[in-house]
Each structure stands twice: as structure tokens, then as C-alpha cells.
Amino acid sequence: MIRKLSFDWSGPVVMKKYSVIIVGAGPAGLACAQSLGKEKKEVLVLEKNRKVGPKICAGGLTLKTLKLLDLPPELLEAQFKQMNVFIEGKE
């Protein structure tokens, strides 16, 4: 579950302790947070961008990795069934 938090700085600031703080809400950060959450850890994920996970590894994840990460479909930009790779100067 991803929740957006907003803060009211007009009152006293109450510090909360977390088991883990993850910097970056990309695929690895979200997968890590999910795994730790299942283990009942208090997790805080920090992300500098307004949108969580807008770009996933330049769009290059294998099907095996996608299944392993179990990412929400809205994070996927596109899916391909085949890819051709050309490397200049190599045979």
C-alpha cells in the first residue's frame, strides 16, 4: 500500500522512529519496503520526485525480474515481447 503523507508544520513536531528508512521509491526501494513491511517493520520511503516510480531502469526489466518485483501495473511504461540489440563493431 502506498500512502501519500502531508505534514502540518504549524504545531509541535513529533519525531517517529522507524526500523528502516529507504531513500528512493524506484523498483528496488519499493520492493524492499514491501518485503520489510511483510516482516512487520516500520518503514519510511523517501522520494524526491512527486510521482513514485515514474521511470523504471530506463524501461529495461526482464519478465523474470518483473514477476519477482511484483510491481503495480501503473508503474510500467511499456512492455515488449521481443527486443533486438545491435552493438556497433561487434560480431
C-alpha positions as CSV (number, residue, x, y, z in Angstrom):
1,M,0.0,0.0,0.0
2,I,1.4,3.4,-1.0
3,R,0.2,6.3,1.0
4,K,1.0,10.0,0.5
5,L,1.8,11.9,3.6
6,S,1.4,15.6,4.2
7,F,2.6,17.4,7.2
8,D,1.3,20.3,9.2
9,W,4.3,22.3,10.4
10,S,2.1,24.7,12.4
11,G,2.2,22.6,15.6
12,P,4.9,20.8,17.5
13,V,7.0,18.3,15.5
14,V,6.7,14.8,16.9
15,M,9.6,12.5,15.9
16,K,8.8,9.0,15.0
17,K,11.3,6.1,14.9
18,Y,11.4,3.7,12.0
19,S,13.1,0.3,11.7
20,V,14.3,1.2,8.2
21,I,14.4,4.4,6.1
22,I,14.7,3.8,2.3
23,V,15.9,6.6,0.1
24,G,14.3,6.2,-3.4
25,A,10.9,4.9,-4.4
26,G,12.1,3.1,-7.5
27,P,11.6,-0.6,-8.1
28,A,14.3,-1.7,-5.6
29,G,13.2,0.7,-2.9
30,L,9.5,-0.2,-3.2
31,A,10.3,-4.0,-3.3
32,C,12.5,-3.6,-0.3
33,A,9.8,-1.6,1.6
34,Q,7.2,-4.2,0.7
35,S,9.4,-7.1,1.9
36,L,10.2,-5.3,5.2
37,G,6.5,-4.3,5.7
38,K,5.5,-8.0,5.4
39,E,8.0,-8.6,8.3
40,K,6.1,-6.0,10.3
41,K,9.0,-3.5,10.2
42,E,8.2,0.2,10.4
43,V,9.4,1.6,7.0
44,L,9.7,5.1,5.7
45,V,10.3,5.6,2.0
46,L,11.7,8.9,0.9
47,E,11.4,10.0,-2.8
48,K,12.4,13.4,-4.2
49,N,10.0,13.3,-7.2
50,R,6.3,14.0,-6.9
51,K,5.4,10.8,-8.7
52,V,6.6,7.5,-7.2
53,G,8.4,5.2,-9.7
54,P,8.0,7.3,-12.8
55,K,10.9,5.7,-14.7
56,I,11.9,2.1,-14.2
57,C,15.5,1.3,-15.1
58,A,15.1,3.0,-18.5
59,G,12.3,0.6,-19.3
60,G,14.6,-2.4,-19.3
61,L,13.5,-5.2,-17.0
62,T,13.2,-8.8,-17.9
63,L,9.9,-10.7,-17.4
64,K,11.6,-12.7,-14.6
65,T,12.5,-9.5,-12.8
66,L,9.0,-8.0,-13.3
67,K,7.5,-11.1,-11.7
68,L,10.0,-11.1,-8.9
69,L,9.4,-7.4,-8.1
70,D,5.6,-7.7,-8.4
71,L,5.3,-4.0,-9.4
72,P,1.9,-2.3,-9.6
73,P,0.9,-2.2,-13.3
74,E,0.6,1.7,-13.3
75,L,4.4,1.9,-12.8
76,L,5.1,0.1,-16.1
77,E,5.6,2.4,-19.1
78,A,5.5,-0.3,-21.8
79,Q,6.1,-4.0,-22.3
80,F,7.8,-5.7,-25.2
81,K,7.7,-9.4,-26.3
82,Q,10.9,-9.1,-28.3
83,M,13.9,-6.9,-28.4
84,N,16.8,-6.7,-30.8
85,V,20.2,-5.4,-29.6
86,F,22.8,-4.1,-32.0
87,I,26.3,-3.4,-30.8
88,E,28.5,-1.4,-33.2
89,G,31.8,-3.0,-34.0
90,K,30.9,-6.4,-32.5
91,E,30.0,-9.6,-34.4
